[in-house]
Amino acid sequence: MTIHERIASAEAALKEQFARIDAIEEAGTRRVLKAYQEHMVAYRHFAPTTGYGYDDVGRDTLERIFADLFGTEAAIVRPQIASGTHAISLCLFGLTLPGDHILSATGTPYDTLEGIIGWGEGDAPVGSLREMGVSYSQVAMKDGRIDVDAVDAAITPKTKLVIAQRSRGYDWRPSLMPEDFAALAEMLHRKHPGVRLMVDNCYGEFVCEKEPSHYGADVCVGSLIKNPGGGIAPTGGYVVGKKDAIERISYRLTAPGIGLEVGSYAASYQPFYQGLFMAPHTVAQAIKTACLAARVFEDLGMVTTPASCEPRADIIQAIQMRTPERLIAFCQGIQMASPIDSMALPEPWDMPGYTDQVIMAAGTFIAGASVELSADAPMREPYTAYMQGGLTYAHGRIAIAQALSRMVDQGALTL
């Protein structure tokens, strides 16, 4: 069977899954459209501002729209937030004080948070929460789900913040559905009313019809160069949640007493509005690409998570390549099919913030935009590739074919 025959066969088996994705896309588009209409978005909202940015109608309206879409009281949506990690850092520092305790309900967080929280042995990293007297511990997940009873037992009088990561990161575990946070939120609000729940929502926005904040999360956080930017927003991040929590976080964004009142943007806000409008569609394209990749590699005998016909909680597709040669060839094939830097061949390297060497394929229009088609992986067994994004399903289909071709050419795969 040729590569294109394999892809066509996999595609034919995904009709029901694609229909479900289309239905979620339409529901998300309706939600966004309704919010834009209710807030009477007009060309004036795209106008740039300079200086302090007082009374910036484009910025303030965008934040109110995010709050509406996520079912929260308030939001921070700013180009000044450099990444999802930066947005999470703002929350961690804004919602804790020296002597407080942070508890992770989903095991070890994503690698880039290690320097922020400062877990581990030895001296506390400079500038970390541990250096400032904030302690940290974590609870392992149970059978791929949050162990609510274990979280309850791990909470101490010093615990002020429970954090949870929706996406799998580089772990071999299921990503979490928005409703998976409901029991944890209910327990915290009922038994520990002084403890907030913050969910790292990166990679999960618009994958389902609702978000963790609709199920009780006090704060949700993410990046605008992932799902909610629709592949158009050039930078930025967001935080949505309860008003008192957003106020405290906003003081870390700017300064105490100033908060959300300042923050100009000298470029147009149009990419943020247009990107958010496109987000449900772009996310649907990415999920279809992930489903196709899962089915193709399942048919080749490889293990994937989620499986091709399982419900999706985020845009990430994990595929166990089993050998370093196969993993490298796959990532190189994705890069070769990219619209930008297709001539570059990625190799494993010592990437800052990671304990293992990492290989990354990302020929994107916006640097590091994970909602555009990319693939990356730590170079450790079982050599799992993490593929995400895809602005169009057609490009995703082409890229999967190119990745297979590269793997065959390099002798890493036999069809």
C-alpha positions in Angstrom: 0.0 0.0 0.0 1.4 3.4 -1.0 1.6 6.4 1.4 -1.3 8.1 -0.2 -3.4 4.9 -0.2 -2.7 4.6 3.6 -3.7 8.2 4.2 -6.9 7.8 2.1 -7.8 4.6 4.0 -7.2 6.3 7.4 -9.3 9.3 6.3 -12.2 7.1 5.3 -12.3 5.5 8.8 -12.6 9.0 10.5 -15.9 10.2 9.1 -17.8 10.0 12.4 -14.9 11.7 14.3 -14.7 14.5 11.7 -18.5 15.1 12.0 -18.2 15.5 15.8 -15.3 17.9 15.3 -17.4 20.0 12.8 -20.3 20.2 15.3 -18.0 21.5 18.0 -16.5 24.0 15.6 -19.9 25.4 14.7 -20.9 25.7 18.4 -17.7 27.5 19.2 -18.1 29.9 16.2 -21.6 30.7 17.3 -20.3 31.5 20.8 -17.6 33.8 19.5 -20.0 35.5 17.0 -22.6 36.1 19.7 -20.0 37.7 22.0 -18.7 40.0 19.2 -22.3 41.1 18.4 -23.2 41.7 22.0 -20.1 43.8 22.6 -20.7 45.6 19.3 -17.2 45.1 18.0 -16.4 47.7 15.3 -13.4 49.0 13.4 -12.6 51.4 16.2 -11.7 48.5 18.4 -8.7 47.7 16.1 -7.1 51.2 16.7 -3.6 51.2 18.2 -2.7 53.1 21.4 0.5 54.4 22.8 1.9 55.6 26.1 0.0 54.5 29.2 -3.0 53.2 27.2 -5.7 54.6 29.5 -9.2 53.9 28.3 -8.0 51.6 25.5 -11.4 50.4 24.1 -9.9 47.7 21.9 -8.0 46.2 24.8 -10.8 46.5 27.3 -13.5 45.1 25.0 -11.3 42.1 24.1 -10.9 41.3 27.7 -14.6 41.5 28.3 -15.2 39.1 25.4 -12.7 36.6 26.8 -14.5 36.7 30.1 -17.8 36.1 28.5 -16.5 33.2 26.4 -14.9 31.5 29.4 -17.9 32.2 31.7 -15.8 34.3 34.2 -16.0 37.6 35.9 -12.9 39.2 34.5 -10.0 38.6 32.1 -6.5 39.8 31.2 -5.7 39.6 27.5 -2.5 41.3 26.6 0.2 41.3 23.9 2.7 42.1 26.8 2.3 38.5 28.0 5.1 36.8 26.2 4.0 33.1 26.5 1.8 30.7 28.2 4.6 30.1 30.7 4.7 33.8 31.4 0.9 33.9 32.0 1.2 31.0 34.4 4.1 32.7 36.2 1.9 35.9 36.7 -0.8 33.7 38.3 1.6 31.8 40.6 3.3 35.0 41.9 0.0 36.9 42.0 -2.0 34.4 44.0 0.6 33.4 46.6 2.6 35.1 49.4 5.8 34.1 51.3 4.9 31.1 53.5 2.1 29.9 51.2 2.0 26.4 49.7 1.2 25.4 46.1 -0.1 21.9 45.3 -0.2 20.4 41.8 -3.1 18.1 41.3 -1.8 16.6 38.0 1.7 15.5 39.0 4.8 17.2 37.7 4.0 20.3 35.6 5.4 21.1 32.3 9.2 21.4 32.3 9.4 25.1 31.9 7.7 25.7 35.3 10.6 24.2 37.2 12.6 27.4 37.3 9.5 29.4 38.3 8.4 27.1 41.1 11.8 25.8 42.0 11.1 22.3 43.0 13.8 19.8 43.5 17.0 19.6 45.6 19.7 22.1 46.0 19.6 25.9 46.1 16.4 27.6 45.1 16.6 29.0 41.5 17.1 32.7 41.5 13.8 34.5 41.3 11.8 31.4 41.9 8.8 31.0 44.3 10.9 28.7 46.5 13.5 31.5 46.9 10.6 33.7 48.1 9.4 31.2 50.7 6.6 29.6 48.8 6.6 25.8 49.1 5.4 23.3 46.6 4.3 19.6 46.5 2.4 17.5 44.0 -0.1 14.6 43.9 0.1 11.9 41.2 -2.8 11.3 39.0 -4.7 8.0 39.3 -5.5 6.0 36.2 -5.1 9.1 34.1 -7.4 11.2 36.2 -7.2 13.7 39.1 -7.2 11.9 42.4 -9.5 14.3 44.3 -9.3 12.4 47.6 -5.4 12.5 47.5 -5.5 16.2 46.7 -7.9 16.8 49.6 -5.5 14.9 51.9 -2.4 16.8 50.7 -3.9 20.3 51.4 -2.3 22.0 54.4 -3.2 25.1 56.3 -0.6 26.9 54.2 -2.0 25.8 50.9 -3.4 28.7 48.9 -3.3 27.5 45.4 -4.0 24.2 43.6 -2.7 24.0 40.1 -3.7 21.6 37.4 -2.5 21.1 33.8 -5.1 20.2 31.2 -2.7 19.0 28.5 -0.4 16.0 28.7 2.8 18.0 28.1 5.5 15.5 27.7 3.7 12.9 29.8 2.1 9.7 28.5 -1.3 10.4 30.1 -4.7 11.5 28.8 -5.3 15.2 28.5 -8.2 16.3 30.7 -11.6 17.3 29.5 -13.1 20.5 31.0 -15.6 18.5 33.0 -12.7 16.5 34.6 -12.0 19.6 36.8 -15.6 19.7 38.2 -15.1 17.3 41.1 -11.8 19.0 42.2 -13.3 22.5 42.0 -16.4 21.4 44.0 -14.3 19.8 46.7 -12.0 22.8 47.1 -14.9 25.3 47.2 -16.8 23.2 49.7 -14.0 22.0 52.0 -11.2 24.6 51.4 -12.8 27.9 50.5 -9.5 29.8 50.9 -7.8 27.7 48.2 -8.0 28.7 44.6 -7.9 26.3 41.6 -5.8 27.5 38.6 -5.9 25.4 35.4 -3.2 25.6 32.7 -5.5 25.6 29.7 -2.9 25.7 27.0 -3.7 23.6 23.9 -7.3 23.0 25.1 -9.3 26.1 24.1 -12.2 25.5 21.7 -11.5 21.7 21.5 -14.7 21.2 23.5 -17.8 23.2 23.8 -16.9 24.5 27.3 -13.8 25.3 29.2 -12.6 24.4 32.8 -13.8 27.7 34.0 -17.3 26.6 33.2 -16.8 23.8 35.7 -15.6 25.7 38.6 -11.9 26.6 38.0 -11.2 29.9 39.6 -8.5 30.9 37.0 -7.7 29.6 33.5 -4.6 30.6 31.7 -3.2 30.2 28.2 -1.2 31.6 25.2 -2.6 33.5 22.3 -0.1 31.9 19.8 -1.9 28.6 20.6 -5.6 27.9 20.1 -7.3 31.2 21.0 -5.2 33.2 18.6 -6.4 31.2 15.6 -3.0 31.3 14.0 -3.3 35.0 13.5 -2.5 36.7 16.8 1.2 37.5 16.7 1.9 37.3 20.4 0.2 37.5 23.8 -1.5 35.5 26.5 -4.6 35.5 28.6 -5.8 34.9 32.1 -9.6 34.5 32.9 -11.2 34.0 36.3 -12.8 35.5 39.3 -12.6 39.2 39.8 -10.5 39.2 43.0 -8.0 36.7 41.5 -7.7 38.7 38.3 -7.1 41.9 40.3 -4.2 40.3 42.2 -2.7 38.9 39.1 -3.0 42.2 37.3 -0.7 43.8 39.9 2.0 41.4 38.8 1.3 42.3 35.2 1.9 46.0 35.8 2.1 47.3 39.4 0.0 47.3 42.6 -2.6 50.0 42.4 -2.4 50.2 38.6 -3.4 46.8 37.4 -5.4 46.6 34.2 -5.7 50.4 33.8 -2.5 50.7 31.7 -0.9 48.9 28.8 -0.9 50.3 25.3 -0.3 48.5 22.0 1.1 50.5 19.2 0.1 47.9 16.5 -3.5 47.2 15.5 -5.7 44.9 17.7 -7.2 43.4 14.5 -5.1 40.2 14.6 -6.3 39.4 18.2 -10.0 39.9 17.3 -9.7 38.1 13.9 -7.6 35.3 15.5 -10.2 34.7 18.2 -12.9 34.7 15.6 -11.0 32.1 13.6 -10.0 30.0 16.6 -12.9 27.5 16.6 -12.2 26.7 12.9 -8.4 26.6 13.2 -8.6 24.3 16.2 -10.9 22.0 14.3 -8.4 21.8 11.5 -5.7 21.0 14.0 -7.8 18.2 15.6 -8.6 16.7 12.2 -4.9 16.6 11.4 -4.2 14.9 14.8 -6.9 12.3 14.2 -5.5 11.5 10.8 -1.9 11.1 12.1 -3.2 8.9 14.9 -5.1 6.6 12.5 -2.2 6.4 10.0 0.4 5.4 12.7 -2.1 3.0 14.4 -2.5 1.3 11.1 1.3 0.9 11.0 1.3 -0.8 14.5 2.3 2.2 16.6 0.8 3.2 19.9 -0.9 6.7 20.0 -2.7 8.8 22.6 -5.4 9.8 22.2 -6.4 7.0 19.9 -7.8 8.1 16.5 -11.4 7.7 17.5 -11.3 8.8 21.1 -12.8 12.2 22.3 -10.2 15.0 22.2 -9.3 17.3 25.1 -6.5 19.2 23.4 -4.8 19.5 20.0 -1.8 17.4 20.9 -1.2 14.0 19.3 1.4 11.7 21.0 2.9 8.9 18.9 5.4 6.4 20.3 8.1 6.1 17.6 10.1 3.7 19.7 13.5 4.5 18.1 15.5 7.8 18.0 16.0 7.4 14.3 12.3 7.2 13.6 11.5 10.1 15.9 14.1 12.3 14.2 13.0 11.4 10.7 9.4 12.1 11.6 10.2 15.6 12.9 12.4 16.3 9.9 9.5 15.3 7.6 7.1 17.7 9.3 9.7 20.5 8.9 10.2 19.6 5.2 6.5 20.1 4.7 6.4 23.5 6.4 5.7 26.8 4.6 8.6 28.5 6.4 12.1 27.2 6.8 11.3 24.0 4.9 15.0 23.7 4.0 16.1 23.3 7.7 16.5 19.9 9.2 15.9 19.8 12.9 18.3 18.0 15.2 18.2 17.2 18.9 19.7 20.0 21.0 20.1 21.2 24.6 17.1 23.5 24.8 17.0 25.8 27.9 14.5 24.7 30.5 14.5 21.0 29.5 16.4 18.1 31.2 16.7 16.0 28.0 17.8 17.0 24.6 14.7 18.2 22.5 14.0 18.0 18.8 11.6 20.6 17.4 10.0 21.0 14.0 8.2 24.3 13.6 8.2 26.0 10.2 5.6 28.6 11.3 4.6 32.1 10.3 4.5 33.1 13.9 7.6 32.0 15.8 6.8 29.2 18.2 3.1 29.2 17.4 1.9 25.8 18.5 -1.5 26.1 16.7 0.5 26.0 13.5 1.6 22.5 12.5 4.7 21.5 14.5 6.2 18.5 16.2 8.6 18.2 19.1 9.9 15.6 21.5 12.4 15.0 24.3 15.0 12.5 23.3 14.1 9.8 25.8 12.4 6.4 25.6 10.0 5.5 24.2 10.8 8.3 21.8 7.4 9.8 21.7 6.6 12.5 19.1 4.2 15.2 20.2 2.5 16.7 17.1 0.2 19.7 17.4 -1.5 22.3 15.3 -2.3 22.8 11.6 -3.9 25.9 10.2 -5.5 23.8 7.5 -6.4 20.1 7.3 -5.1 20.0 3.7 -1.6 21.1 4.9 -1.8 18.5 7.8 -2.6 15.8 5.3 0.4 16.8 3.1 2.7 17.0 6.0 1.8 13.5 7.3 2.6 12.1 3.9 5.9 14.0 3.9 6.8 12.7 7.3 6.1 9.1 6.2 8.2 9.6 3.1 11.1 10.9 5.1 10.9 8.0 7.6 11.0 5.5 4.7 13.8 7.3 2.9 15.9 7.3 6.1 15.3 3.6 6.6 13.4 4.2 9.8 10.1 2.8 8.6 9.0 0.1 6.3 5.5 0.4 4.8 
